Amino acid sequence: MSIEEQVAEYVKHRPYGSIFTHKQLVNHLGGHGSRISQCLNELEKAKVVVPIERGLWQRPKQTRFGIVLASPEKVVSVLERERKVFAVPSGAKVLNELGASTQLPMKPIFISNKRIQPITLGKTIIQFNYSRSFASAVEGLAGLPIGEKKLAAKLWVALEYAGESHAAREKHAFVKAFSELTTKGQAKLLATFSGKLKWAKQVLE
């Protein structure tokens, strides 16, 4: 098969709504990066694929209501894997997830340990807020299983966003989430609270 046919076959066998990268195709075909880019551009014109970000593509799901794009969370999970980034939803989102607030953000916002440009996903713009203190906290959580690291990072973001008085009022929700961490995870998270966040230890302990 030609490169064009191989690219078309690869896309055809991807599930609808799935995300793939230019790098994955290059690895799959053993090179031919520029030819693959040309093929993807042709498939985009035919509305077979949709570009999401530099090197990031999706096979869109066609419905009677139009094209359904991937969720922001799915896009971010791929970015994390491809760019070695660590990100969690914004404070307002994780406060809601933890049961410490009924409010939800109107736009998908993520806190990240690296600078990432906003990504346009159809009519939705995924925003990334880089935080040096968050990046430092993530380093302190190194060594934890990814699921536990995510929960600990969400707790950190939620507490920073909530502030001392709100966190004290919703202490039960924070303590409940904290109890889901292992002893090691709890110790690592508590060690990340310093400076203006020292008060967070009292909320969790």
Secondary structure, DSSP 8 states (H G I E B T S, - for coil): --HHHHHHHHHHTS-TT-EEEHHHHHHHHTS-HHHHHHHHHHHHHTTS-EEEETTEEE--EEETTEEE---HHHHHHHHHHHHT--EEE-HHHHHHHTTS-S---SS-EEEESS----EEETTEEEEEEE-HHHHHHHHHTTTS-HHHHHHHHHHHHHHHHHHHHHHHHTHHHHHHHHTTS-HHHHHHHHHH--GGGTTHHHHH-
